[in-house]
Amino acid sequence: MKSSIKNIPCRKVFGHSNAYFYMNNVIFHLHDKDNIATAFSNINNLIKDVEGDLSTILLMNGDAVVTMADKKYINKVAYFQKKGVKFKVCKNSLKAFHIDQNDLITGVTPVPAGVAELVRKQNQGWAYIKV
């Protein structure tokens, strides 16, 4: 039986007395390329278990960004994109690892700073999962 987590309040939003964000927005944070299989497994488990709308992002910084320029992950990324998962990578990390944005797997989106994107999403009520 699938879980329905969209009706569970995640936290009250400051400045909004009656506003709650719900855990149907989840951002996974991957910093270590060696944990990419774990990230895919965790995301897959979440998708299989959660009923209803689910917005999921896998955000990568550090050496994890190299995985999104590695063609061996094309099919896995495409599979999750079809399930609605968004893939984002830190531009600072791309620069540090000398990866051109044009070499990224199709649909992977660079963000200016991965840590800033994490802060923005958490301030918007997204659940945060470190992989």
NUSETI-958355 format. One record per residue: x, y, z negated of N, C-alpha, C in turn. Coordinates in steps of 0.2 Angstrom, whole numbers, plus 2048, in hexadecimal, padded with zeros to 3 digits. Each point is the difference from the previous one (the first is absolute). Layout:
# NUSETI-958355
XYZXYZXYZ/...
# end
This chain:
# NUSETI-958355
8047FA8007FC806800804806800/7FF8058048048068017FE8057FA/8058047FE7FF8057FB7FD806803/7FC8047FC7FE8068038038057FB/8058038028038057FC7FF807801/7FC8018057FE8078027FC8047FB/7FD7FC7FC7FB8037FB8048017F9/8067FE8008048017F9803806800/7FF8057FC8038068008087FF7FE/8048038048078007FF8038057FB/7FE8068018018057FB7FC807802/7FF8047FA7FD806801804805803/7FE8048058048058038008067FC/8068037FF8008067FC7FD806804/7FC8047FD7FC8068037FA7FE803/7FE7F98007FA7FE8037FC7FC7FA/7FB8037FD7FD7FD7FA7FD7F9801/7FD8008067FC7FA8028037FC805/8068018028037FD8068047FA7FE/7FF7FB8038057FA7FF8027FE807/8067FD8008037FD8068007F97FE/7FF7FC8057FF7F97FF8067FC804/8017FA7FD8067FC8027FF7FD807/7FD8038058007FE807805803804/8048047FD8068038038067FE7FD/8047FC8038067FD7FD806802805/8058027FC8078018048057FC7FD/8037FC8048067FB7FE806804802/8057FF7FB8068048018067FB800/8038008068067FB801806804801/8057FF7FC8068038008067FB802/7FF7FA8008057FB8017FE7FB805/8048008067FE7FC8067FF7F97FE/8047FD7FB8007F97FE7F97FE7FD/7FB8057FF7FA7FF7FD7FA800805/8028018077FB8018057FB7FA800/8027FA7FF7FB7FA8007FC8017FA/8028027FA7FC8017FA7FB805802/8028058037FB8068017FA7FD805/8027FD8057FB7FD8057FB7FB7FC/8037FC7FC7FC7FB7FC7FB8047FB/8038057FD7FC8047FB7FA803804/8018038057FB8038047FB7FB803/8027FB8027FC7FB8037FB7FD7FA/8037FF7FA7FC7FE7FA7FB8057FE/8028068017FB8067FE7FA800805/8027FF8077FB8018057FB7FA7FF/8037FA7FF7FC7FA7FF7FB8007FA/8028037FB7FC8007FA7FB8067FF/8018068037FC8067FF7FB800806/7FA8017FD7FA8018047FF807801/7FD8028067FF807802805804803/7FF8078008058048038078007FC/8057FF8038078007FD805804805/8038057FD8058048048077FE7FD/8047FD8048067FE7FD806803804/8058027FD8068038038067FC7FD/8057FE8058067FE7FE805805801/8038037FB8058068018077FD7FE/8048018058077FE7FF805806800/8057FF7FB8068048008067FC7FF/8068037FF8067FD7FE8017FB806/8037FB7FF8027FB8067FA7FC802/7FA8017FD7FB7FC8037FD803807/8028068017FE8038078037FC806/8067FD7FF8037FC8057FB7FB803/7FC7FD7FB7FB7FB8037FB802805/7FF8078007FB802805803802806/8077FF8018038018068027F9803/7FF7FB7FC8027F98027FA7FC803/8017FF8077FB7FD8047FD7F97FD/8047FD7FC7FD7F97FD7FA8017FC/7FE8077FE7FA8017FC7FA803804/8018008077FB8038047F97FC7FF/8007FA8007FA7FC7FF7FD8017FA/8048007FA7FD8007FA7FD8077FE/8048058037FD8077FF7FA801804/8007FD8067F98018047FB7FC7FD/8017FA7FD7FB7FD7FC7FD8047FB/8048037FC7FD8047FA7FD807803/8038028057FD8068037F97FF802/7FE7FA8037FA7FE8027FB7FF7FA/8037FF7FA7FC8007FA7FF8077FD/8038058037FF8077FD8068027FC/8057FC7FF8068037FD804805804/8028057FC8048058038077FF7FE/8058018048078007FF803807800/8048027FB8038068008077FF7FD/8058048038078007FE8028077FF/8058007FC8038077FE805802805/7FF8068028058038058078017FD/8008017FA8078017FD8047F9800/7FC7FB7FF8037F98008027FE807/7FC8028058017FF807807803802/8018067FE8068048018067FD7FD/7FF7FE7F98067FD7FD8027F9803/7FB7FD8038027F9803801801807/8008068038018018077FB7FD805/7FA8007FE7FA7FD8047FD806803/7FF7FF8077FC8058047F97FE7FF/7FC8057FF7F87FF8007FE7FC806/8038018057FD7FD8078027F87FF/8047FE7FC8017F97FF7FC7FC7FB/7FB8047FD7FB7FD7FC7FB7FC803/7FE7FB7FD7FA7FC8027FA804802/7FD7FF8057FA8048027FB8017FA/7FE8067FF7FB8017FA8038027FA/8077FF7FF8038027FA801807800/7FE8037FA8008088008058027FB/8048058028058037FC7FD8057FC/8028017F97FE8057FC8068047FE/7FF8077FF8078047FE8047FD7FA/7FC7FE7FB8047FD7FA7FB7FB7FD/8037FA7FF7FC7FA7FE7FD8027F8/8058027FC7FE8027F97FA805800/8018058047FB8058007F97FD802/8007FC8057FA7FC8027FD7FC7FB/8047FD7FC7FE7FC7FA7FC8047FB/8038067FF7FE8057FB7F9802802/8008028077F98038037FB7FA7FF/8017FA8027FB7FB8007FE7FF7F8/8057FF7FC7FE7FF7F97FC8067FD/8018068027FC8067FE7F9800803/7FF7FC8057FA7FF8047FC7FA7FD/8037FD7FB7FD7FA7FD8017F9803/8058008048027FA8038037FB7FB/7FF7FA8008037FB7FB8077FF803/8057FF7FC8078008028037F97FE/8037FC8058037FA7FF807800802/8047FF7FC8088008028017F8801/8037FF8068027F98028078007FF/
# end
